[in-house]
């Protein structure tokens, strides 16, 4: 079974906290010398590259929503 590793691109300040937020086998962001990679046991179950890309895009959408929710909650807590 292949191991798929998706390289994440973006601003370093946006990526550097992701490894601490996403560190489970199902959804993990790894910092490899300043390059950030998404890995997942779910991705590793897929054999077709286009299916891996579609699933990785779905995962990234969920991750983005999760981070946005965290930031909103943290902002509201700080405003109290």
C-alpha positions as CSV (number, residue, x, y, z in Angstrom):
1,X,0.0,0.0,0.0
2,X,1.5,3.4,-0.9
3,X,2.0,6.1,1.6
4,X,0.8,9.4,0.2
5,X,2.4,12.6,1.4
6,X,0.8,15.9,0.4
7,X,3.1,19.0,0.5
8,X,1.3,22.0,1.9
9,X,2.1,25.4,0.5
10,X,1.4,28.8,2.0
11,X,2.7,31.4,4.3
12,X,5.0,30.0,7.0
13,X,3.0,31.8,9.7
14,X,-0.1,30.1,8.6
15,X,1.4,26.6,8.4
16,X,3.8,26.5,11.5
17,X,1.0,25.8,14.1
18,X,-0.6,23.0,12.1
19,X,1.6,20.2,13.4
20,X,0.4,20.9,16.9
21,X,-3.2,21.0,15.8
22,X,-3.2,18.0,13.6
23,X,-1.2,15.1,14.9
24,X,-3.3,12.0,14.7
25,X,-2.7,9.1,12.2
26,X,-6.0,10.0,10.5
27,X,-4.8,13.6,9.9
28,X,-1.3,14.6,10.5
29,X,0.7,17.6,9.5
30,X,4.5,17.1,9.7
31,X,7.2,19.8,9.8
32,X,10.1,18.6,7.7
33,X,12.7,21.3,8.0
34,X,10.3,24.1,7.3
35,X,8.2,22.2,4.7
36,X,4.8,21.0,5.8
37,X,3.3,17.7,4.8
38,X,-0.2,16.2,5.2
39,X,-0.3,12.5,5.8
40,X,-3.2,10.3,6.7
41,X,-4.0,6.6,7.1
42,X,-7.2,7.3,5.1
43,X,-5.2,8.6,2.2
44,X,-3.0,5.5,2.3
45,X,-6.0,3.4,1.7
46,X,-6.6,5.0,-1.7
47,X,-4.7,3.8,-4.8
48,X,-5.6,6.3,-7.5
49,X,-3.8,9.7,-7.4
50,X,-6.8,11.7,-8.5
51,X,-8.9,10.1,-5.6
52,X,-6.1,11.0,-3.2
53,X,-6.1,14.6,-4.4
54,X,-9.9,14.8,-4.0
55,X,-9.7,13.4,-0.4
56,X,-6.8,15.6,0.5
57,X,-8.8,18.6,-0.7
58,X,-11.7,17.5,1.5
59,X,-9.5,17.0,4.5
60,X,-7.9,20.5,4.0
61,X,-11.4,22.1,3.8
62,X,-12.3,20.4,7.1
63,X,-9.0,21.4,8.7
64,X,-9.5,25.1,7.5
65,X,-12.9,25.1,9.1
66,X,-11.6,23.7,12.3
67,X,-8.8,26.3,12.6
68,X,-11.3,29.1,11.8
69,X,-13.7,27.8,14.5
70,X,-10.8,27.7,17.0
71,X,-9.7,31.2,16.2
72,X,-13.3,32.6,16.5
73,X,-13.7,30.8,19.9
74,X,-10.3,32.1,21.1
75,X,-11.2,35.6,20.0
76,X,-14.5,35.6,21.8
77,X,-12.9,34.2,25.0
78,X,-10.3,36.9,24.9
79,X,-12.9,39.6,24.5
80,X,-14.7,38.6,27.7
